Amino acid sequence: MLSELRFDGEPVLVTGGGSGIGQACCRALGELGASVIAVGRTESKLRETEALLRANGASCAVLAADVAAEAHVEALCAEVERRWGRLKGLVNNAGDNFVAPIDALSTEQWRRIVAVDLDSVFFMCRAFIPLLLKAPKPAIVNVASTFGVIGHPKMPVYCAAKGGVVSLSRQLAVDYGAQNLRVNALCPGPTLSPRVRHYFDSGLVPRGPTEDMVMLKRLAECDEIANVAAFLLSDAASFVHGATIVVDGGQTIH
């Protein structure tokens, strides 16, 4: 039933909540009645998210943290437990990218992207699963990418890290399904986030060929990805578990 899309004040945490897909997830979840916890490194961006949600009558709290840093995640979890006691849903959305072929990629660049895109998911799931298990019908959505299931030119570290997110999500689904914790990976196709807009505007990535990869011949808006994330966290998706949900306008059909 559509009523199962509602969160009725239950706390849901979104990483990378200050912009792009993360901010859109916060907005969608707020509209569905969640008590949104927006997490990110830059408090000023998180405050923008908070203002957007509160202008629409939604609940939003802001917690600044670098989820690629283990100590930050542990402190974040302690604060969430102190203030909310449990967690209904978790969206691991924080991410970054570096465009370069592997022979031009430094070890430091590799490790930085892996830390943000993959280590953060490990840290967050390890820390927050005990709080999720205290909530009724909890769920995790790990935001990966279509580039975690297909290759893409000059993105070796991003593809590797996002492929790890997909595999980790499946493994967690095996371990925690019997405890009624659902875990799914969400793989957006090309999406008009601020980072992607920068790639186009700077000429680093050409827009035309990117759109041509998509059967709908356009890029996704962030809200189109967020709507699917909100559904996957909701009780309306109660039998969706261990799945890799591709939201790509047909990019990966061929």
N, C-alpha and C positions, 0 to 999 in steps of 0.2 A: 504494500500500500504506500501511497505517496507520503503519508504521515511518518513513515519510517525514514524519510530523508531528514527529519528534524533532529536536532541535537539537544534541545531542551536544557540549555545552560551547561552542558557537560564541557569540561576543558579539553581543548584540542591545541596542540603545539605545532607551529609551522616554522621551520628553519629557512633562512634566506627570505624572511618575511618583509623586507624593506622595499622590494621592487619586483618587477617582472612577474613570473609565474607564482612566486611565493606571496607577493602582495595580493595577487588575484585570488589565490587560495584563501588567504585571510578574509577577503571580502565575501567570497562565496560561502565560506563556513559561518561568517558572521550573519549573513542573510538567513541562514538555516538555523540560527539560534544557538550556535556554539559560543562558549566562552573562549575566545581566541587568545592564544599566547603567541605573540609575534617575536621571533628571535632572529638576531643578525648581529653583524659586527659594528654597524654604524647606527648609533642611536637616533640621529637626526632623521634618517630614512624610516626607521621604525615608527617614529613619531608621526610621520606623514601617513603611514598605514593606520595608525591608531586614530588619527583625525578623520580619515575617510570612513572608518567603521563607525565611529561614534556619531558622525554626522548622519548616518543612516540608522541610528538607534541600536547599534550592535555593541557587544561587549568586547573589549580588547585590552590586553595588558602587554607591556613591552619589557623584554629582558635582553639586554645587550650581552653577547657572548660570541667567541670564536669557536665554532663547533668542530674545527679541525684541531683544536687543542684539548687534549684529554682532561687537563685540570679544569678548564672552563666548563666542559660538559658535566663533570662531577659536581661543580658548584651550582650549575644551572639546575641539575636534577634535584639537588638538595633544596633549592629555593622553590621549585615547583611542588615538591612534596610538602614543604612547610606551608605553602599558601593554598594549595588545592587538594592535596592528599592522594590524588589519583589522576590518571590521564585516560581520557576516552579514545583519543586519536593522536597520531604522530605523522606529520608530513616531513620527511627528510628531503628537502629541496635545495639546500645550499649547494652551490657549485661554481666552477670556474673552468676556463679553457685556455689552451695555448695553441696557436696555429703555427705549426712548423713540421717539416718532415723529421723523421727520427734521427737522421744524421746531423741535424742542426739543433737538436734538443739537448739542453744541458741536464745533468743529473739533478741540479737544484730545481729546474723547471719541472722535470718529471715528478719529483717528490712533492713539490708544492701542489700540483694539480691532483695527484693521488691523495694527498692529505685532505684537500677540500672536498673532492668528489667521492672518495671511497672510505678513507679513514673516518671521516665525520659520521658516516652511516653506521659503521661499526661502533664508534664511541656512543652515539645516541641510542642505538638499539640496546647495547649492553647496559647502559645506565637506566634507560626508561622502561624496559620491559617489565621489571617488578612493579612499577607504578601502573602500567597498562593492565596488568593482570588483576589489579584491584577494582577495575571498572567493569561495568556490564558491556559485553560484546565489544571489546576493544579492537582497534585495527591500526595497522601501519601502512602507509603508502611511501615507498621509496622512489623518488623521481630519478629515473635513469635517462635514457635517450634512445632514439632509433639507432644512433651511432654506437650503442652498446650491443646491437644485434646485427648490424651491417657495417661494412667499412666505409671510411670517408677520407678523401685526400687530405694529407697534412694534419691529421688529428690523432696521432698514435696514442698519446697519453690519455686524451679524453675518451677515445673508443675503449681503451683498456680499462680505465676506471669505471666507466658506465657499464661495461660488460660485467665487471665485478659486482656492481650494484644489483644487476639482474640475477646473477648466480647466488649472491648472498640472500636476496629476497626469497628465492626458491628454497634455499636451505633452512632459513628461519621458518618458513611455512611448514616444513617437515617437522621441525622441533616443537613448534608451539600450537599447531592446529588442534591437538588433543586438549589443550588448555583454553580453547575458544578464542585465541588471539589470531586474527586474520592478518596476513602479510601479503602484499601485492607490489609488483613493480609497475610503474607508469612510464611509458616511453613516448615522450612528445616527439613529433617531427619538427621541422623548422618553424620556429615560433618568434613572433616579433617582440621579444624581450628587449630591454635597453642594451644588453650586450650584443645581441644579434643586429640591432639597428646600427650600433657603432661599427660592426664589421662591414655592413653595407656602405655606410656613410664614409668610412675611411678607405674603401676600396679593397680592404683585406680579403673580403669574400664577395664575389659578384652575385647580385640579387637575381638576375634573370635565370641563370642556370640552376640556382637553388629552387626557384619557383617551378622550373620545368621538371624537376624531380618529383613533384607532387602532382597527383592525378587531378586534384581540384584546381591546380594552377594558381595557387595562392599560398601564403603562409598563415599559420594559425595566429589568432589573437590569444593573449595570455588567459583571458577568461574562458576560452574554449578548452584549455587544458585544465584549468582550475575546477570547472564544472565536473569533470570526470574524477578528479581527485576527491572532491567532496562526496560524490556518489560512492566511491570505493570505501571511504571512511564510514559512511552511514550504514544504518541497519538495513537499508534497502538493498545493499549488496551482501547480505548475510551469507550467501553461498559462493561468493567470489573469493577464492583463496589460492595462493600459490601461483597466481596468473601473472603473465607479462602482458599488460594492456597497452597496445600500440595506438596512439592517437596522432595520426600523421597525414590525414587527407589522402591516403593512398600511396604515400612515398615508397613503401616497402613491398608493394604488390608485385613489382617486376624484378 
